[in-house]
Amino acid sequence: MTSCRDCGREWTGLAECHCAGCHLQFSSEVAFTRHQGADGCLDPTTVVRKSGKRTGDPYLVLREGPLGDYWTSNSSLANRRGYTLESNLEG
């Protein structure tokens, strides 16, 4: 078990990343890196695809975990299972 001494968040996943700046939890380094902007942390809800067939789709979705919510990559598999940004923020 790992924890953040500033916010108390705990996690067990070896691939998980915790942001020391905004104290959000991410499922992977890729998801964590997506929320990093030139001037610091970006709100994960504002990180969207800028081009291609899925322009405007969010890169990250919020999921519930046993130790708290975390942000993960928005894959087509997640979309087929009904995990969308809106449903996770509302629920």
Summary of the structure (lengths in Angstrom):
residues: 91
radius of gyration: 13.3
end to end distance: 27.0
largest distance: 41.6
contacts: 225
relative contact order: 0.17
helix: 22%
strand: 24%
